[in-house]
Amino acid sequence: MIEDVQDYNKLGGMKKELYNTRTRVFTMKEISARQNNAVMTLFRLQNYYGISDDQIFKLCKFFEKYDYTINSKSFGSDLDKYEGFLNELTRTYRNQMIRD
């Protein structure tokens, strides 16, 4: 009888560990899928559309700084409004590349 209780407790622990492992595997798959999508998007931007690393970097910095103020309906005029910032990012990035 005692062995049956011990076996039951071990089985419960094993089921819990299996559940935890499945959860970790699912989470890792989700993270990997997002990273893969990001890499494939960068690949397409560079190879199919001819966008350079410099341009991608500028847009990334632009959106990090101004994303909350941009209205999707007026995106073109917003880019014009922030052109000075984009040009400064380009100069800063190029200067960093020269130093490295």
N, C-alpha and C positions, 0 to 999 in steps of 0.2 A: 504494500500500500504506500509506504513512504517513497519507494522508488518510482511509483506511478506519479506521485505529486512532484517529485524532482524532475522527472521526464517532462511533465506538463509545463513546469516553470521554464525548463530549458527550451522547449518548443516555443513558448511565448516570447522568450528573449530572442530566439532565432528569427521569429516572424517580425519582431520589431526591428531588428538589425537589417533584415531583408527590405523592409519598407523604407528605412533610412537610406540604404544603399540605392534603391530605385529612385528615391527623391533626388539624391545627389547626381545620379546619372542623368536624369531628366533635366536638371538644372544645367549641367555641363553641356548637354546637347543644345539647349536653348542659347546659351552663351556662345557656343561654337557657331551656331547657325547665324547669329547676328554678326559675329566677326567675319564670317565667310561672306555674308551679304555686303558688308562694308568694303572688304577687299575687292570683291567682284565689281562693285560700283566704281571704286577708284580705277581699277583696271579698264573698265569700259570708258570712263571719262578720258583717260589718257590715250588709249589705243584707238577707240572708235571715233572720239570727238576731238582728239588732238589737244586736250587741255593739259597744260603743264603742271608740274608740281607747284611752281610758284603761284599759278592761278588758283589751284586748289587751296593752298595755304592762305592766300588772301581772302578767299571766300569763307573759309573756316573762321578766321579771325574776325571778319566782318560780321558773321552771324553770331559769334560768341559775344560781340559787343552790342550789336543793334537788333538782334532777333525780336526782342520784345516790343520794339517801336515800329516794326515794318508791317504795313497792311498789304496783304497779298493782292488786293485790287489795284494798288498804286506802286507795285514793286519797281517798275521802271523809273519812276520819278524819285523813289526812295534811293535807288542806286545813284542817280545823278546828285542827289542831296549829299550823299556820303562819299562822293568821288575823292575828295581830299584825303579822307581817312584811308581809302583803298590805295591811293598813290603813296601815302606815307608808309603803309604796310609793305608795299613793294620795295621801297628804298631800304627800309629796315631789314627786310628779309635778304635782299641782295647783299647788303653790308655784312650780315651775319655769314652768308655763304662765302664771301671773299675771305673773312677772317678764319673760317674753318678750313 
